[in-house]
């Protein structure tokens, strides 16, 4: 089931304090960006934040790992109950942002498989996994 636009709007509002946040449709769901870096995915009306050491330190013991879609690497799943705490959400996104690479070092083979249809989406998928 695809993520509703209203869910994405709520997530973006919650993480607005982290920086310049935006969302873009990617492979049927949504990629969540902070200052130009893909930091999370919104899939099936759930938020999945990229796994980083800084994110793990921020979350402490409350780590819920789950794949955002079948076959994906596990990500930090952030329950809807946390979305109301804008400071906490912005802190998690900012911690994750600081640990993400900018690089486009690996060649993207996802375009041929149909997972990513645009080059930007392809690079975003590569950075997320």
PyMOL commands that set and color helices and strands:
alter all, ss='L'
color gray80, all
select helices_A, chain A and resi 5-14+16-18+53-59+80-82+86-99+110-113+119-128
alter helices_A, ss='H'
color red, helices_A
select strands_A, chain A and resi 21-26+29-34+37-43+46-49+65-67+74-78
alter strands_A, ss='S'
color yellow, strands_A
deselect
rebuild
show_as cartoon
